[in-house]
């Protein structure tokens, strides 16, 4: 920006554009209303024909024009100094808008993550319009809408996936969580519980299904069931912030005086059934009565009924999982680039949802370069580098600027890696998407 401002030709261009803008802005104020100007021209033409008109006819025409001119003058006069104010305000406003929004950096600042998500949604919409059975794109649409708290649209996307693929594990857990968020209840709705129960029968070790089921059991007062779910989840997870978070939830659950607080409600819970008594108590805003002499349970308030954070975020005080990525493009492909393309670098779970776990975007003119992907670059809550043991890092050069791969785009990626165990990776962009060779 500073280099542009120092260039004489740029300054001259800016001055000319500002003068043009001032001309459009001030001309109506200085010259007056167009209809008023037209009446004045007619009066001058009438004066030129005075000697050719009868005196009475001339007088009637003049009186009529004067009446119309007087009617046009009845509006409030322009405030004094308005023209001077605009002479100063318009250039300053133009400079401000250019510096804040007119540059690529300003556009990114103005749009932020929400703008990137909406751009991604536009690309995904084009993709499913072309192929309505592209279930991966429908799933990504649902995940993005859910992260933007548009739960009705997200639910519709996940249901579409399940209509064509009823056993799709990602769509099942995402729909269950969406139903929880949209219900405004402290526990999973019936349909969400049934979805998770069915999934865990087929895939007993599905991490997110175990997490949500444990959370639901905890909310219903079935602490033993919650501990069972979360213990199974802890055993599946590698060391890292996610496992630490699950351990923290387990410590809190184990510290609760279960038998005393729930007064025999664990009978159904121990067999894996949720307690209808506890569920009824939650529905009417009360808690089960404690056994005589037992500790009084903690009141169920909005603060302690809120869903715990989903595994995926860093524990307070712990450093974020980060991976430094060195990106370059193969020389034979670099010749095909115009310099206007956009580069996306993202991490995606090997066995997990299709939505990216971390994303960075920059101009192809910056290649070769290095970027750092971290949990802070996640596009959706809970989908972070720390949440999955195996990811792939991909770099893609998009000719259209869209986030969805298209024929002719250039791409390169790594093999599966553990983001906790790898600090640096290199990605060579050496493939053409859609190239038959």
HELIX and SHEET records of a PDB file:
HELIX    1   1 UNK A    2  UNK A    5  1                                   4    
HELIX    2   2 UNK A    8  UNK A   31  1                                  24    
HELIX    3   3 UNK A   34  UNK A   48  1                                  15    
HELIX    4   4 UNK A   50  UNK A   52  5                                   3    
HELIX    5   5 UNK A   55  UNK A   72  1                                  18    
HELIX    6   6 UNK A   82  UNK A   97  1                                  16    
HELIX    7   7 UNK A   98  UNK A  102  3                                   5    
HELIX    8   8 UNK A  104  UNK A  130  1                                  27    
HELIX    9   9 UNK A  135  UNK A  147  1                                  13    
HELIX   10  10 UNK A  151  UNK A  164  1                                  14    
HELIX   11  11 UNK A  169  UNK A  183  1                                  15    
HELIX   12  12 UNK A  190  UNK A  202  1                                  13    
HELIX   13  13 UNK A  207  UNK A  219  1                                  13    
HELIX   14  14 UNK A  223  UNK A  236  1                                  14    
HELIX   15  15 UNK A  241  UNK A  254  1                                  14    
HELIX   16  16 UNK A  258  UNK A  262  1                                   5    
HELIX   17  17 UNK A  266  UNK A  270  1                                   5    
HELIX   18  18 UNK A  276  UNK A  283  1                                   8    
HELIX   19  19 UNK A  302  UNK A  305  1                                   4    
HELIX   20  20 UNK A  331  UNK A  334  1                                   4    
HELIX   21  21 UNK A  364  UNK A  366  5                                   3    
HELIX   22  22 UNK A  375  UNK A  377  5                                   3    
HELIX   23  23 UNK A  385  UNK A  387  5                                   3    
SHEET    1   A 3 UNK A 369  UNK A 374  0                                        
SHEET    2   A 3 UNK A 322  UNK A 329 -1                                        
SHEET    3   A 3 UNK A 424  UNK A 429  1                                        
SHEET    1   B 5 UNK A 358  UNK A 363  0                                        
SHEET    2   B 5 UNK A 342  UNK A 349 -1                                        
SHEET    3   B 5 UNK A 391  UNK A 398 -1                                        
SHEET    4   B 5 UNK A 410  UNK A 413 -1                                        
SHEET    5   B 5 UNK A 431  UNK A 432 -1                                        
END                                                                             
